[in-house]
Amino acid sequence: MPISTHTMQCSVIIPCHGGAALTEACIQSLLQQQGAHDLEILLVDNKNDPDTAQLAQLHACIRVLPQPHNRGFAGGVNQGFLAARHAFLLVLNNDTQAAPHLLTRLHAALLADERIAMVAPVSNYVKGEARIDIGTRGATAAGRLAIETELACVDGMVQDVSSLSGLCLLLQIGRAH
């Protein structure tokens, strides 16, 4: 699938409950994305954790949304949706680290066919057809780049599957069908 050169404005919604070090690694992988992206990173802080609040200092595109109580993953995602400024929404687990072209590839896949409502990448931590066995290679930026490069050489990068994992999910709101 060709990589798009169009700028994607995307609100990244990351529900979290502590785990600031994991969340920081997730954010760094987003800030290092290749391609043209205008990101808004929303940390939905379900714990009101001071360490999570400090993560807003990493970049001007990061907003921390402290919650009055733990809303859980789904409730956190809903709060992120309400605060999002962009039509493209990426729901992301805070312990996920993105491959270098993740946003560009997901964006291209989502726009490839108007019947596609949501897209998600393959991962080593999902069940079903989207699971790939990569061991610990995805733990480093170099490993994620190598995996992404290998997968880009595979025919049929886009697959129609019966379910998607919510650990990383891109959708577009307000899209005419």
Buried (B, 14 or more C-beta within 10 A) or exposed (E): EEEBEEEBEBBBBBBBBBBBEBBBBBBBBBBEBBBBBEBBBBBBBBBBBEBBBEBBEBEEBBBBBEBEEBBEBEBBBBBBBEBBEBBBBBBBBBBBBBBBBBBBBBBBBBBBEEEBEBBBBBBBBBEEEBEBEBEEBBEEBEBBBBBBEEBEEEEEBBEEEEEBBBBBBBBBEEEEE
